[in-house]
Amino acid sequence: MRYMVEDRKYHFKYAFDTETGAYIRTGILDENGKDTGIDPFQGTFPHLIDVGIMGHCIHGKTGLCAKAGIECYQNGMYQEESNMSVEDFCQVAKQCEGKTNQLALGGRGDPDQHEAFAELLEISRAHHLVPNFTTSGYGMTENIAKLCKKYCGAVAVSWYRSSYTLNAIKMLLDAGVKTNIHYVLGKNSIDEAIERLGHDDFPSGINAVIFLLHKPVGQGMISNVLSPEEPKLSLFFAQMEKRHNFLLGMDSCLVPGAINFCKKINMASLDTCEGGRFSCYISSDMRMTPCSFDQKMKYAVSLRKHTIAEAWESLPFQRFRNHLSNSCPNCSKRTLCMGGCPLKPQIVLCSREEKKNLEQ
């Protein structure tokens, strides 16, 4: 099923395919319905929601992430809460039908280990929502892979540099699932990233490698944060501009780096931080924030008391958006990156004099 939705408040249209997850939106439309080419700042409802169905990590006590060089931003080693209930997930899905395209299932642990994982996938599809998720791959089975093929748009396996990483990728590919690799990029991993990209050294058959910028959130250490003065960044982004045997992507946190280091990338293909503008996060205990990295719940709104639409229009969400709409007013690249991350300005890969994005 394909949806075409008109956002009358912000004067643009967006379309998505509930089978593939394909999504596109226009620029702001003028009074004659002509696309002006100017990107809308936000939508009247989130187009993508990161749903934290996992309240705890079954691998947390084993140090699985730490052994793989991943510092869990959800603090999975120390926080144990109940997973999201089926009833709560149903409420989210019902409110999103016809307005939201994708549900990115996540939270504090591997989503495929949720006790009602299959049911949550079924509920998503019943409400014409495309479920996707990221997993360590540690608990992946052939049965789970078959569920992914039936219900998911794509599945990402975190690059944990282990046999179970490769086994999970193989099981998903064998099941015919569009499979990506999520690679956390920090000081401790940028050398490997440059080396692997230089030799196309990732498993054959994957769809894409998506690079996620390391953030000092949860167990993420500030010492692992890449500085915009890091000379290796130019080598990394040079590889990003080359052709590879797989697609390449990056999270919005890396976009300021692409703007400052890349010369060949079509900047129109990049989206800066969409938190509170086109996406949001819902925790397992039904608190909604503009971004999953708001682990202190500074901008959280309870969905026990409010609807998703009400939370979207709330004062905390507007405060978050204000960072993006007011940052770096004198920079010629302002419309491309909007100052980068409102939560952790120290991760923004920009050293321009015009940079001004203070955490409040």
C-alpha positions in Angstrom: 0.0 0.0 0.0 1.2 3.5 -0.8 0.3 6.6 1.1 0.4 10.2 -0.1 -0.2 12.6 2.7 -0.5 16.4 2.5 0.8 18.3 5.5 -1.5 21.4 5.3 0.0 23.2 8.2 3.6 23.2 6.9 2.7 23.1 3.2 4.4 20.0 1.8 3.5 16.4 0.8 5.1 13.1 1.7 4.7 9.6 0.4 5.6 6.2 1.6 5.3 2.6 0.7 4.1 0.3 3.5 5.7 -2.7 1.8 9.3 -1.5 1.2 9.5 1.5 3.6 10.5 3.8 0.7 9.8 7.4 1.7 10.0 10.8 0.0 8.8 14.3 0.8 8.5 17.4 -1.3 9.9 20.9 -0.5 7.5 23.6 0.7 4.7 24.1 -1.8 3.7 27.6 -2.9 0.1 28.8 -3.2 -0.1 27.1 -6.6 1.2 23.8 -5.3 4.6 24.2 -6.9 7.6 22.8 -5.1 9.8 25.8 -4.0 12.8 23.5 -3.3 13.0 24.8 0.3 13.0 21.9 2.8 10.2 22.0 5.4 11.5 22.4 8.9 9.1 19.9 10.5 5.9 17.9 10.1 2.7 17.9 12.1 3.4 14.3 13.2 6.6 12.2 13.3 7.2 10.3 10.1 9.6 7.9 11.8 9.4 6.8 15.5 12.2 4.9 17.3 10.2 2.7 19.7 12.2 1.4 22.6 10.5 -1.9 23.1 13.4 -3.2 25.2 13.6 -2.0 28.8 16.6 -4.2 29.7 19.4 -6.1 27.9 19.8 -9.8 28.4 23.5 -9.4 27.4 24.1 -6.4 29.7 25.8 -8.3 32.6 28.0 -10.3 30.2 29.6 -7.1 28.9 28.9 -8.2 25.3 28.9 -4.6 24.0 32.1 -3.6 25.9 34.0 -6.6 24.6 33.1 -5.6 21.1 34.3 -2.0 21.6 30.8 -0.6 21.8 29.9 1.7 24.7 26.1 1.3 25.2 24.4 4.7 25.2 21.3 3.1 26.7 23.3 2.1 29.8 22.2 -1.5 29.3 24.7 -2.9 31.8 23.2 -1.1 34.7 19.5 -0.3 34.0 16.9 -3.0 34.1 13.3 -2.1 33.4 10.3 -4.0 32.0 10.1 -4.4 28.2 7.3 -2.5 26.5 4.0 -4.3 26.8 2.0 -5.5 23.8 -0.8 -3.2 24.9 1.4 -0.1 25.0 2.8 -1.0 21.6 -0.7 -1.3 20.2 -1.5 2.2 21.4 1.5 3.6 19.7 0.7 1.7 16.4 -2.9 2.8 16.4 -2.0 6.5 16.8 0.6 6.3 14.0 -1.4 4.6 11.3 -1.6 6.6 8.1 0.8 9.3 9.4 4.0 7.5 10.3 6.0 5.5 7.8 8.5 3.4 9.9 8.9 2.1 13.4 12.5 1.6 14.3 12.3 -1.0 17.1 15.0 -0.6 19.7 15.6 0.2 23.3 17.9 -1.2 25.9 18.8 -4.6 24.3 18.3 -6.6 21.1 14.7 -6.1 19.9 14.6 -9.6 18.4 14.8 -10.9 22.0 11.6 -9.3 23.1 9.2 -11.9 24.5 6.5 -10.9 22.0 8.7 -9.9 19.1 6.6 -11.7 16.4 3.4 -10.2 17.7 4.9 -6.7 17.7 5.9 -7.2 14.0 2.4 -8.4 13.2 0.8 -5.4 14.9 3.1 -3.0 13.0 2.0 -4.4 9.6 -1.6 -4.6 10.7 -1.4 -0.8 11.0 0.5 -0.3 7.8 3.7 0.5 9.5 7.1 -0.8 8.4 9.2 -2.2 11.3 13.0 -2.1 11.2 15.5 -2.8 13.9 19.1 -3.1 14.8 20.5 -6.2 16.6 23.9 -7.4 17.9 23.1 -10.6 16.2 24.0 -12.7 19.3 20.5 -14.3 19.6 19.6 -14.4 15.9 18.1 -17.6 14.7 16.8 -18.9 11.4 13.2 -18.6 12.7 13.8 -14.9 13.6 15.4 -14.3 10.2 12.2 -15.7 8.5 10.1 -13.3 10.6 12.3 -10.5 9.4 11.8 -11.5 5.8 8.0 -11.6 6.3 7.5 -8.3 8.2 10.6 -6.0 8.2 11.7 -3.5 5.6 15.3 -4.0 6.6 17.4 -5.2 9.5 20.8 -3.8 10.7 23.4 -5.9 12.5 25.8 -3.9 14.7 29.4 -4.4 13.8 30.5 -6.4 16.9 33.5 -7.9 15.2 32.6 -11.5 16.3 31.6 -14.8 14.8 28.0 -14.2 15.9 28.0 -10.9 13.9 28.9 -12.8 10.7 26.5 -15.6 11.5 23.6 -13.3 12.0 24.4 -11.4 8.7 24.5 -14.8 6.9 21.2 -16.0 8.4 19.5 -12.8 7.4 20.9 -12.8 3.8 20.0 -16.4 3.4 16.4 -15.6 4.4 16.3 -12.8 1.7 16.3 -9.9 4.2 17.7 -6.5 3.2 20.6 -6.4 5.6 22.7 -3.5 6.7 25.7 -3.1 9.0 25.6 -0.4 11.7 29.2 0.7 12.5 29.8 3.1 15.5 32.5 5.6 14.5 34.8 6.9 17.3 38.4 7.3 18.0 38.7 3.6 18.7 37.2 2.5 15.4 38.0 5.1 12.7 41.3 3.4 11.7 39.4 0.1 11.1 36.7 1.9 9.2 39.2 3.5 6.8 41.0 0.2 6.3 37.8 -1.8 5.7 36.4 0.8 3.3 39.7 0.9 1.5 39.4 -2.8 0.7 35.6 -3.2 0.7 36.1 -5.5 3.6 32.6 -6.2 4.7 30.5 -9.3 4.1 29.4 -9.9 0.5 25.7 -9.4 -0.2 24.9 -6.7 2.4 22.9 -3.7 1.3 24.8 -1.0 3.1 27.1 0.0 5.8 25.7 2.8 7.9 28.1 4.8 10.1 26.8 6.1 13.5 28.8 8.7 15.3 29.9 7.8 18.8 28.2 9.9 21.5 29.1 10.5 25.1 25.8 9.2 26.4 25.1 6.4 28.8 28.3 4.3 28.9 29.8 6.3 26.0 33.0 7.9 27.1 33.9 11.5 26.1 37.5 10.3 25.5 36.2 8.3 22.4 34.5 11.4 20.8 36.0 12.4 17.5 37.2 16.0 17.3 36.6 18.1 14.2 40.3 18.6 14.1 41.0 14.9 13.8 43.1 14.5 10.7 41.8 10.9 10.1 38.4 12.4 9.3 39.5 13.6 5.9 40.6 10.1 5.1 37.3 8.6 6.3 35.1 11.0 4.3 37.3 10.5 1.2 36.4 6.8 1.4 32.7 7.8 1.8 32.9 9.6 -1.5 34.2 6.5 -3.4 32.3 3.7 -5.0 32.0 0.5 -3.1 30.5 -3.0 -3.5 27.7 -1.8 -1.1 25.9 1.4 -0.3 27.1 3.8 2.3 25.1 5.8 4.7 25.5 7.9 7.9 23.3 9.0 10.8 22.3 12.7 11.0 25.0 13.2 13.7 27.7 12.8 11.0 26.1 15.2 8.6 28.1 18.2 9.8 31.3 16.2 9.1 30.1 15.4 5.6 29.3 19.1 5.0 32.8 20.2 6.1 34.9 17.3 4.7 33.2 16.1 1.5 33.5 17.7 -1.9 31.6 15.3 -4.2 28.5 14.3 -2.2 25.2 15.8 -3.3 24.3 17.8 -0.2 20.6 17.6 -1.1 20.8 13.9 -0.3 21.7 14.6 3.4 19.3 15.2 6.2 20.5 16.9 9.4 19.0 16.2 12.8 15.4 15.2 12.4 14.7 14.9 16.2 11.5 16.7 17.0 11.1 17.7 13.4 10.3 14.4 11.6 11.3 11.7 14.2 11.1 11.0 17.9 11.8 8.3 20.5 9.4 6.4 22.8 10.9 4.6 25.7 9.6 1.2 27.0 7.8 3.0 29.9 6.0 5.3 27.4 7.9 8.5 27.6 8.4 10.4 24.3 11.5 12.5 23.6 12.8 14.1 20.4 15.8 11.8 20.3 16.8 8.5 21.9 20.0 10.1 23.1 18.0 12.2 25.6 18.7 9.5 28.2 18.2 12.0 31.0 14.7 12.5 29.7 15.2 16.3 29.7 12.6 16.8 26.9 10.4 13.8 27.8 6.6 13.9 27.7 4.6 11.1 29.3 2.3 9.2 26.9 0.4 8.0 29.9 -1.0 11.5 30.1 -0.8 12.7 26.5 -1.2 11.4 23.0 1.7 11.3 20.5 0.2 14.3 18.7 0.0 16.3 22.0 3.6 15.4 22.9 4.8 16.4 19.5 3.3 19.9 20.0 4.5 20.2 23.6 6.7 22.9 25.1 9.6 20.5 25.7 9.6 19.5 22.0 9.5 23.1 21.0 12.4 23.9 23.2 14.4 21.2 21.5 13.5 22.5 18.0 14.5 26.0 19.1 18.1 24.8 19.2 17.9 23.7 15.6 16.1 26.8 14.3 18.3 29.3 16.1 21.8 27.8 16.0 24.7 29.2 13.9 22.6 32.1 12.5 25.5 33.6 10.5 26.8 30.4 8.9 26.3 29.9 5.1 25.8 26.2 5.7 23.1 26.7 8.4 20.2 25.3 6.4 22.2 22.1 5.8 23.1 21.2 9.4 21.2 23.6 11.7 24.1 23.5 14.2 24.1 19.8 14.6 23.2 18.0 17.8 21.2 20.0 20.4 22.0 17.5 23.1 25.7 17.0 22.8 27.3 20.0 20.9 30.8 18.5 21.5 30.1 15.8 18.9 29.4 18.3 16.1 32.2 17.8 13.5 32.5 21.5 12.8 35.2 24.1 13.7 33.8 27.0 11.9 33.9 30.4 13.7 30.2 30.8 13.1 29.4 27.6 15.2 27.0 28.4 18.0 24.9 25.6 19.5 25.0 25.6 23.3 23.4 22.9 25.3 20.7 24.2 27.6 
